Amino acid sequence: MITLGSPLPFDLNITQTINALHHPIADAVLQAISYLGEYSAVWIILAFAILSSGPRKKQNRDLFFMLIAALALEVFINDGILKNLFYRERPYLTYDFIRQLGLRWETSSLVSGHTAAAFAITWILWKHYRRFFVPALIFSLLTAYSRIYLGMHFFTDVALGMVVGILSGTSINYFCRNKIKR
């Protein structure tokens, strides 16, 4: 395992700036958004909601399996590979000036799994279920922001989470592209 040192100055500056913007209402809202992302709960619930809704049962079933596959691929890449190759301490463990809220994780900060899962699902929805895309994108961006705001990740952890998520969604979409029509 490769232990990464201090973040680059721009990374720390962005992280510190976002983390310093606390307000009691934002604290509550962003913690709630982050909790919904624990173990991809909100995305699994959405996948089951799509599976059980509407007249297009076969298309919904195919989309359900794509969503679950995108999550599985993201977890494999993030938790199975990247977090075993690289270790970076979480911001709140590294710096006293970073305020931490919510659940305390001590696993590697690199890559944000919440963000990766959110963007994997959002990518699939953009390609195949556009009516959920805008709400999913807003939720994904808020998830990414919340991870920095809550002191759990550096900016680059979240940016890499977006990349892993989009690559996971793109890969699943590529392998299943003829399965579902828009």
Order of alpha helices (4+ residues) and beta strands (2+ residues): beta-alpha-alpha-alpha-alpha-beta-alpha-alpha-alpha-alpha
